[in-house]
Amino acid sequence: LGDAVLILPLLAKLRQNFQNSQIVLALPSAFMELFALSPYNLQIVEFNPKNVKTIANLYKIAKNFDLGILPAENRYSLLLRGFGVKKIIAFEKDSPSWKNFLVDIKIAFPQQNTAFADFILDLLPPELESQHNNKNALIFDKTQWQIKNHSFLQRLPAKKYVVLHLGAGNKTRLWDINSWINLAENLAAKNYEIVFTCGKAEKFLANLVENQHKSFNTDFAGNTTLLELLILLQNSQLIISLDTGI
């Protein structure tokens, strides 16, 4: 999920340069609800390489496209070429080397430490950029993610709140519960309501918090969809987490 969100700068850049073009984003089914908001006027399509139906559906939509961009996995260049995509762009030197055979434009990785959200922009090389695009357009444009009249808005805390996300994709990133509670107590002293969140499989972490501190809000921990979680985050004063996905 973190990677999917961090390619948004590239999607924004594509829309700036190709304002009237059809742009399709293929995503795992778990992310469909979140991206159904259609940021940058994208067309969202479910993709699961183990599900033939999703491949067939993507083929119907994307066959004979002018451009295919692979942010991570060059092996899908075979699929894009099979769809009839005319030009394929990806980062160079994927391993093993056969993954790169059908890539038309290979982009080098930066030689210095660079944020993924910045160097992902290199996948649209200068020769393909429009001369009339808006160079000052916002990369992370909040207006692209507006959610109005959703029933979940009625469940939000009435008081100003901060979100502390307990979970992490890797157990080595997890933080001690007592440290979370100390942090929460400091923030609560500043007159914020404390809202703990986590994934559905991590509710045991919220239970550990509940066992020590009943006054903190754990109602949302493991109990939201991605879209509801986005609404919760959008209306918070502060978010503290261990992972990029959140």
Residue pairs with C-beta under 8 A, 6 or more apart in sequence:
1 30
1 31
1 226
1 244
1 245
2 243
2 244
2 245
3 71
3 72
3 116
3 244
4 27
4 31
4 35
5 244
5 245
6 116
6 117
6 120
6 244
7 71
7 117
7 120
8 39
8 40
8 117
8 139
8 140
9 117
9 118
9 120
9 121
9 139
9 140
10 69
10 71
10 120
10 121
10 123
10 124
11 23
11 25
11 39
11 40
11 42
12 40
12 137
12 138
12 139
12 140
12 141
13 121
13 124
13 133
13 139
14 21
14 23
14 40
14 69
14 124
15 23
15 40
15 41
15 42
16 130
16 133
16 134
16 137
17 124
17 128
17 129
17 130
17 133
18 130
22 43
23 40
23 41
23 42
23 43
24 42
24 43
24 44
24 45
24 58
24 61
24 62
24 65
25 35
25 42
25 43
25 44
25 45
26 45
26 46
26 47
26 58
26 62
27 35
27 44
27 45
27 46
27 47
28 46
28 47
28 48
29 46
29 48
30 226
31 226
32 44
32 46
33 225
33 226
33 227
34 226
34 227
34 230
35 42
35 44
36 44
36 227
37 144
37 145
37 146
37 147
37 227
38 44
39 141
39 144
39 145
40 141
40 144
43 61
45 54
45 57
45 58
45 61
45 62
46 54
46 57
47 54
47 55
47 58
48 54
49 55
49 76
55 79
58 83
59 82
59 83
62 68
62 80
62 83
62 85
63 83
63 84
64 83
64 84
64 85
64 86
65 80
65 83
65 84
65 85
65 86
66 85
66 86
66 87
67 85
67 86
67 87
67 88
67 89
67 128
68 77
68 80
68 83
68 85
68 87
68 88
68 89
69 88
69 89
69 90
69 123
69 124
70 76
70 77
70 80
70 88
70 89
70 90
70 91
70 103
71 120
71 123
73 94
73 99
74 90
74 91
74 94
74 99
74 100
74 103
75 94
75 99
77 88
77 90
77 99
77 100
77 101
77 102
77 103
78 102
80 88
80 102
81 88
81 102
87 104
87 105
88 102
88 103
88 104
88 105
89 103
89 104
89 105
89 107
89 123
89 124
89 125
90 100
90 103
90 105
90 106
90 107
90 123
91 106
91 107
91 108
91 109
91 123
92 100
92 103
92 106
92 107
92 108
92 109
93 100
93 106
93 109
94 100
100 106
105 125
107 122
107 123
107 125
108 122
109 119
110 119
110 122
117 139
145 230
145 234
147 153
147 227
147 230
147 231
147 234
150 227
150 228
150 231
152 224
152 227
152 228
152 231
152 232
153 231
153 235
156 231
156 232
156 235
157 193
157 195
157 217
159 192
159 193
160 191
160 192
160 193
160 237
161 192
161 193
161 194
161 195
161 217
161 236
161 237
162 187
162 192
162 193
162 194
162 195
162 236
162 237
162 238
162 239
162 240
163 195
163 196
163 197
163 232
163 233
163 236
163 238
163 239
163 240
163 241
164 180
164 183
164 184
164 187
164 194
164 195
164 196
164 197
164 240
164 241
165 196
165 197
165 198
165 239
165 240
165 241
165 242
165 243
165 246
166 174
166 175
166 180
166 196
166 197
166 198
166 202
166 205
166 206
166 209
166 221
167 174
167 197
167 198
167 199
167 202
167 205
167 242
167 243
167 246
168 174
168 242
168 243
169 243
169 245
173 242
173 243
174 205
174 242
175 242
177 205
177 208
177 209
177 212
178 212
180 196
180 209
181 209
181 212
181 213
181 216
183 240
184 194
184 196
184 209
184 213
184 216
185 213
187 194
187 238
188 194
188 215
188 216
192 237
192 238
193 217
194 215
194 216
194 217
195 216
195 217
195 220
195 232
195 236
196 206
196 209
196 216
196 217
196 218
196 220
196 221
197 220
197 221
197 222
197 224
197 229
197 232
197 246
198 205
198 206
198 221
198 222
199 222
200 222
200 223
201 222
202 221
202 222
203 221
203 222
205 221
206 218
206 221
206 222
209 216
209 218
210 216
210 218
220 228
220 229
220 232
224 232
229 246
233 239
233 246
239 246
